[in-house]
Amino acid sequence: MIQLLLIGAGHAHAFVLEAFAKQPESDLAITVVSDSPLAAYSGSVPAWLAGECTLRETQIDVAALCQRAGARFIDSPAEALDTSARRVTLANGDVLHFDVASLNVGSTLVRPEQHGQHLPHLLAMRPLSSLHHRWQALRDNVEQLPPGASQRVVSVGGGAAGCETLMSVMAQLRHQRPDIHWQGYLLSASPKLLPEAGRLPRWLIQRALAKAGIKVHARVRGEALVDGGILASDGKRIEADIVLWATGAVGHRWLCDTRLPLDAQGFVQVENTLAVVGQPNLFAAGDCSAFDPPLPNAGVYAVRMGSSLAGNLRAACRGETLSAWQPPKRVLALIGTGGGRAIASRGAMGFSGRWVWQWKKRIDARFIARFNPPFED
């Protein structure tokens, strides 16, 4: 029996499980290991943060998907990988052997250094799997604020995730405590927001931030948390009560202790087949992988990798030739801006409005429903 091990429950692995559920292999045993039987779909997170859906409505039921695929699910993440012995050690102490394995564990981030006794509340946006705990802790703190207080919310990171997250969080906090005077600020190390987007989408995001009352500080890199705020790279202190940290995506630390080929950010280097460089029976996809040429850290690429990964894992288990995956030249980005509105960005094109938000919500809901069994009343 060939042992196929799926490490992590990211978007690409959802496609893999779906493929094997539709077309099983009688001589193949599939095992999935992850830190939770429920995996959040990153595209729906802004709607959840904004209070427009429940956490459960953003999640893929990985355990149920495993059942449909005839796979075993183990509720414990990997913490060590021995490529030569083809074995993985889990956090619960279990050791699993594999013939073919795939990594789809997402990314984490470099948390800021902290100096002082009166630091702002930090909301780190990754890892995504535990964001709901950190978000609830912040909301509990906000509930204890005295009426009429002022709060400065500062997001560090000028990419789509930083912009979208800040607007969603501000919308929900204003709804939760309308008696608080909320001020929003965005720090971007780049001279312009959404550096990979066209001029029109960048203008639309700037307009959306301005409408949300959020001031943008370009060419400012947040370095550390200090008493009462953030220390910037130029030595200035920026006042802050709440800090959203949405920058510095890196690979999980345990990957550094493996013999896997990693790039400077700790992501696993892969061929165009999604096989790890120099490891023909080991694959990686999504944010934890480093493609050549590099791809932005966006869930849309993990989704696009899914079908190709499924086919190549099946081929690897059969000893067949692998197929190359070609990333799309342009992808559609749908960016929530709070208040029931969103921006659609594709290359130089951009659109904005309530209809874009409704469109985004329908797309996200269909994606999640694709992998989930029907909800029971």
C-alpha positions as CSV (number, residue, x, y, z in Angstrom):
1,M,0.0,0.0,0.0
2,I,1.4,3.4,-1.1
3,Q,1.4,6.0,1.7
4,L,0.4,9.5,0.7
5,L,0.8,12.1,3.4
6,L,-0.8,15.5,3.2
7,I,0.9,17.9,5.6
8,G,-1.4,20.8,6.3
9,A,-5.0,21.6,5.3
10,G,-4.5,24.5,3.0
11,H,-6.6,25.3,-0.1
12,A,-4.6,23.2,-2.5
13,H,-5.0,20.1,-0.4
14,A,-8.8,20.6,-0.4
15,F,-8.6,20.1,-4.2
16,V,-6.4,17.0,-3.7
17,L,-8.9,15.4,-1.4
18,E,-11.7,16.3,-3.7
19,A,-9.9,14.6,-6.6
20,F,-9.3,11.4,-4.7
21,A,-12.9,11.4,-3.4
22,K,-14.1,11.5,-7.0
23,Q,-11.5,9.0,-8.3
24,P,-10.1,6.8,-5.5
25,E,-7.0,4.7,-5.8
26,S,-7.4,1.2,-4.3
27,D,-3.7,0.8,-3.5
28,L,-3.3,4.2,-1.9
29,A,-3.6,5.1,1.8
30,I,-4.0,8.9,2.4
31,T,-3.3,10.6,5.7
32,V,-3.9,14.3,6.4
33,V,-2.3,16.0,9.4
34,S,-3.3,19.5,10.5
35,D,-3.7,21.6,13.7
36,S,-7.5,21.7,13.3
37,P,-10.3,19.7,11.5
38,L,-11.7,23.0,10.3
39,A,-9.6,25.2,7.9
40,A,-10.5,28.9,7.3
41,Y,-10.7,30.0,3.7
42,S,-8.6,33.2,3.5
43,G,-10.9,34.9,1.0
44,S,-13.8,34.9,3.6
45,V,-11.8,36.2,6.5
46,P,-12.4,39.9,5.8
47,A,-16.2,39.3,5.8
48,W,-15.9,37.5,9.2
49,L,-13.7,40.3,10.7
50,A,-16.3,42.8,9.5
51,G,-19.0,40.9,11.3
52,E,-20.9,39.9,8.1
53,C,-20.6,36.2,8.6
54,T,-19.8,33.7,11.3
55,L,-16.4,32.0,11.7
56,R,-17.9,28.7,10.8
57,E,-19.2,30.1,7.5
58,T,-15.5,30.8,6.5
59,Q,-14.3,27.2,7.3
60,I,-13.8,24.1,5.2
61,D,-14.6,20.9,7.1
62,V,-11.4,19.1,6.4
63,A,-12.3,16.1,8.6
64,A,-15.5,15.5,6.6
65,L,-13.7,16.0,3.3
66,C,-11.2,13.3,4.4
67,Q,-14.1,11.0,5.1
68,R,-15.4,11.4,1.6
69,A,-11.9,10.8,0.2
70,G,-11.3,7.7,2.3
71,A,-8.4,9.5,4.0
72,R,-7.4,9.4,7.7
73,F,-7.3,12.7,9.5
74,I,-5.0,13.3,12.4
75,D,-5.6,16.5,14.5
76,S,-2.0,17.3,15.2
77,P,0.4,19.5,13.1
78,A,3.8,18.4,11.8
79,E,6.8,19.7,13.7
80,A,9.7,17.8,12.1
81,L,10.4,16.2,8.7
82,D,13.2,13.7,7.8
83,T,13.4,13.6,4.0
84,S,15.9,10.8,3.8
85,A,14.0,8.5,6.1
86,R,10.6,9.8,4.7
87,R,9.1,10.3,8.1
88,V,7.2,13.2,9.8
89,T,7.0,13.8,13.5
90,L,3.8,15.3,14.8
91,A,3.3,17.6,17.8
92,N,1.5,14.8,19.6
93,G,4.6,12.6,19.3
94,D,3.3,10.3,16.5
95,V,5.8,9.4,13.8
96,L,4.4,8.8,10.3
97,H,6.2,7.3,7.3
98,F,5.3,8.2,3.8
99,D,6.1,7.3,0.2
100,V,4.9,10.6,-1.3
101,A,4.1,13.7,0.7
102,S,2.9,17.2,0.1
103,L,3.2,20.4,2.2
104,N,0.4,23.0,2.2
105,V,0.9,24.6,5.6
106,G,0.6,28.2,4.7
107,S,2.9,30.9,6.2
108,T,3.4,32.7,9.4
109,L,5.0,36.1,10.1
110,V,7.8,37.7,11.9
111,R,6.4,39.3,15.0
112,P,7.7,42.7,15.9
113,E,10.2,43.1,18.8
114,Q,8.6,44.5,21.9
115,H,10.3,47.0,24.3
116,G,8.5,48.5,27.2
117,Q,5.7,48.0,29.8
118,H,2.8,49.8,28.2
119,L,2.7,48.3,24.7
120,P,-0.2,48.6,22.3
121,H,-2.4,45.5,21.8
122,L,-1.0,43.4,19.0
123,L,-3.2,41.5,16.5
124,A,-0.9,39.4,14.3
125,M,-2.8,38.3,11.2
126,R,-0.9,35.0,10.8
127,P,-1.0,32.1,11.3
128,L,-4.5,32.2,10.1
129,S,-5.5,29.0,11.9
130,S,-5.4,30.7,15.3
131,L,-6.5,34.2,14.3
132,H,-10.0,33.8,15.8
133,H,-8.5,33.4,19.3
134,R,-6.4,36.6,18.9
135,W,-9.4,38.5,17.4
136,Q,-11.7,37.5,20.2
137,A,-9.1,38.6,22.8
138,L,-8.9,42.0,21.1
139,R,-12.7,42.4,21.1
140,D,-12.9,41.4,24.7
141,N,-10.4,44.2,25.5
142,V,-12.3,46.7,23.5
143,E,-15.5,45.9,25.4
144,Q,-13.7,47.0,28.6
145,L,-12.8,50.5,27.3
146,P,-14.5,53.4,29.0
147,P,-17.1,55.4,27.1
148,G,-15.8,58.3,25.0
149,A,-12.2,56.9,24.9
150,S,-10.0,57.4,21.8
151,Q,-8.3,54.5,20.1
152,R,-5.6,54.7,17.4
153,V,-5.6,51.5,15.2
154,V,-2.5,51.2,13.1
155,S,-2.0,48.5,10.5
156,V,1.6,47.6,9.4
157,G,1.6,46.4,5.8
158,G,0.5,48.2,2.6
159,G,-0.4,45.1,0.6
160,A,-4.0,44.0,-0.2
161,A,-4.2,42.0,3.0
162,G,-3.1,44.9,5.2
163,C,-5.5,47.3,3.5
164,E,-8.4,44.9,3.6
165,T,-7.9,43.7,7.1
166,L,-7.7,47.3,8.5
167,M,-10.9,48.4,6.8
168,S,-12.8,45.2,8.0
169,V,-11.5,45.5,11.5
170,M,-12.3,49.3,11.7
171,A,-15.9,48.6,10.5
172,Q,-16.5,45.9,13.2
173,L,-14.9,47.9,16.0
174,R,-16.9,51.0,15.1
175,H,-20.1,48.8,15.1
176,Q,-19.1,47.1,18.4
177,R,-18.3,50.4,20.2
178,P,-19.8,53.4,18.5
179,D,-19.1,55.4,21.6
180,I,-15.4,55.2,21.0
181,H,-13.5,57.7,18.8
182,W,-11.7,55.4,16.4
183,Q,-8.7,56.6,14.3
184,G,-7.1,54.4,11.6
185,Y,-3.6,54.5,10.2
186,L,-1.8,52.4,7.6
187,L,2.0,52.1,7.4
188,S,3.4,51.0,4.1
189,A,7.1,50.5,3.5
190,S,6.5,50.9,-0.2
191,P,6.0,54.3,-1.7
192,K,2.6,53.2,-3.1
193,L,-0.2,50.8,-2.0
194,L,-0.8,47.6,-3.9
195,P,2.5,47.9,-5.7
196,E,1.7,45.0,-8.1
197,A,-1.7,46.5,-9.1
198,G,-2.5,49.0,-11.8
199,R,-3.0,52.7,-11.3
200,L,-6.8,52.5,-11.2
201,P,-7.0,49.8,-8.5
202,R,-4.4,51.7,-6.4
203,W,-6.5,54.9,-6.7
204,L,-9.7,53.0,-5.7
205,I,-8.0,51.5,-2.6
206,Q,-6.7,55.0,-1.6
207,R,-10.2,56.4,-2.0
208,A,-11.7,53.6,0.0
209,L,-9.2,54.1,2.8
210,A,-9.9,57.8,2.9
211,K,-13.7,57.2,3.1
212,A,-13.0,54.9,6.0
213,G,-11.1,57.7,7.7
214,I,-7.8,55.9,7.5
215,K,-4.6,57.9,7.0
216,V,-1.8,56.3,5.0
217,H,1.9,56.8,5.8
218,A,4.0,55.7,2.8
219,R,7.7,54.8,3.0
220,V,7.3,54.0,6.7
221,R,8.4,50.6,7.9
222,G,7.3,49.4,11.4
223,E,10.1,47.8,13.3
224,A,9.0,47.2,16.9
225,L,6.3,47.8,19.6
226,V,7.3,50.3,22.2
227,D,5.5,52.1,25.0
228,G,2.4,53.7,23.5
229,G,3.1,52.8,19.9
230,I,5.3,51.6,17.1
231,L,9.0,52.3,16.5
232,A,9.5,53.0,12.8
233,S,12.7,52.3,10.9
234,D,13.6,56.0,10.8
235,G,13.6,56.1,14.6
236,K,10.3,57.9,14.9
237,R,7.6,56.7,17.3
238,I,4.0,56.4,15.9
239,E,1.3,56.5,18.5
240,A,-0.9,53.4,18.6
241,D,-3.4,51.6,20.9
242,I,-4.0,48.6,18.6
243,V,-1.5,47.3,16.0
244,L,-2.5,45.0,13.2
245,W,0.6,43.2,12.0
246,A,0.1,42.1,8.4
247,T,3.6,42.1,6.9
248,G,6.8,40.0,6.9
249,A,5.3,36.6,5.8
250,V,7.8,33.8,6.3
251,G,7.9,30.0,6.4
252,H,7.1,28.1,9.6
253,R,10.2,27.8,11.8
254,W,10.2,24.0,11.9
255,L,10.9,23.9,8.2
256,C,14.3,25.5,8.9
257,D,15.4,22.4,10.8
258,T,14.8,20.2,7.7
259,R,17.0,19.5,4.7
260,L,14.4,21.1,2.4
261,P,15.7,23.8,0.0
262,L,14.4,27.1,1.4
263,D,14.5,30.6,0.1
264,A,15.5,33.6,2.1
265,Q,12.0,33.8,3.7
266,G,12.0,30.2,4.7
267,F,9.6,29.0,1.9
268,V,10.1,25.6,0.2
269,Q,11.6,25.9,-3.3
270,V,9.7,23.9,-5.9
271,E,10.0,23.0,-9.5
272,N,7.2,24.0,-12.0
273,T,5.7,20.6,-11.3
274,L,5.3,21.7,-7.6
275,A,7.8,18.9,-6.6
276,V,10.4,20.2,-4.1
277,V,13.7,20.9,-5.8
278,G,15.8,17.7,-5.5
279,Q,13.0,15.8,-3.8
280,P,10.9,14.1,-6.5
281,N,8.5,12.4,-4.0
282,L,7.9,15.5,-2.0
283,F,5.7,18.4,-3.0
284,A,4.7,21.9,-1.7
285,A,2.0,24.3,-2.7
286,G,0.4,27.6,-1.6
287,D,2.1,30.2,0.6
288,C,4.7,27.7,2.0
289,S,6.1,27.2,-1.5
290,A,8.6,29.3,-3.4
291,F,8.0,29.2,-7.1
292,D,10.4,30.4,-9.8
293,P,9.7,33.2,-10.8
294,P,8.3,34.2,-7.4
295,L,4.6,34.6,-6.9
296,P,2.8,36.9,-4.5
297,N,1.6,35.4,-1.2
298,A,-2.1,35.1,-2.1
299,G,-4.6,32.3,-1.6
300,V,-5.7,32.5,-5.3
301,Y,-2.4,30.9,-6.3
302,A,-2.9,28.0,-3.9
303,V,-6.4,27.5,-5.4
304,R,-5.0,27.5,-8.9
305,M,-2.3,25.0,-7.9
306,G,-4.8,22.6,-6.5
307,S,-5.9,20.6,-9.5
308,S,-2.3,20.3,-10.9
309,L,-1.0,19.2,-7.5
310,A,-3.7,16.5,-7.3
311,G,-2.7,15.2,-10.7
312,N,1.0,15.2,-9.9
313,L,0.5,13.5,-6.6
314,R,-1.4,10.8,-8.3
315,A,1.3,10.5,-11.0
316,A,4.0,10.3,-8.3
317,C,2.3,7.5,-6.5
318,R,2.0,5.6,-9.8
319,G,5.6,6.4,-10.8
320,E,4.4,8.4,-13.9
321,T,5.8,11.6,-15.4
322,L,4.8,14.8,-13.7
323,S,3.1,17.7,-15.5
324,A,4.2,21.4,-15.3
325,W,1.9,23.9,-13.7
326,Q,1.7,27.3,-15.3
327,P,0.7,30.2,-13.0
328,P,-1.8,32.7,-14.5
329,K,-0.3,35.9,-15.8
330,R,-3.1,37.9,-14.2
331,V,-5.4,37.0,-11.4
332,L,-8.6,38.7,-10.2
333,A,-8.3,40.2,-6.7
334,L,-11.4,41.1,-4.8
335,I,-10.6,43.4,-1.9
336,G,-13.2,44.1,0.8
337,T,-13.2,47.8,1.9
338,G,-15.8,47.6,4.7
339,G,-19.3,49.0,4.7
340,G,-20.5,46.3,2.3
341,R,-18.3,47.4,-0.6
342,A,-15.3,45.9,-2.4
343,I,-12.8,46.5,-5.2
344,A,-12.2,44.2,-8.1
345,S,-8.6,44.4,-9.5
346,R,-7.1,42.6,-12.5
347,G,-4.1,44.1,-14.0
348,A,-4.7,47.7,-14.9
349,M,-8.5,47.3,-14.5
350,G,-10.4,48.1,-11.4
351,F,-14.0,48.4,-10.3
352,S,-15.6,49.3,-7.0
353,G,-19.1,49.1,-5.4
354,R,-21.6,47.2,-3.4
355,W,-22.1,44.8,-6.3
356,V,-18.5,43.8,-6.2
357,W,-18.8,42.9,-2.5
358,Q,-21.9,40.8,-3.2
359,W,-20.1,39.2,-6.1
360,K,-17.1,38.4,-3.8
361,K,-19.3,36.9,-1.1
362,R,-21.1,34.6,-3.7
363,I,-17.7,33.4,-5.1
364,D,-16.4,32.7,-1.6
365,A,-19.5,30.9,-0.4
366,R,-19.5,28.7,-3.5
367,F,-15.9,27.8,-3.0
368,I,-16.5,26.8,0.6
369,A,-19.7,24.9,-0.2
370,R,-17.8,23.0,-2.9
371,F,-15.8,21.1,-0.2
372,N,-18.3,21.0,2.7
373,P,-21.2,18.7,3.4
374,P,-24.6,20.6,3.7
375,F,-25.1,22.4,7.0
376,E,-27.5,20.6,9.3
377,D,-30.2,22.6,11.1
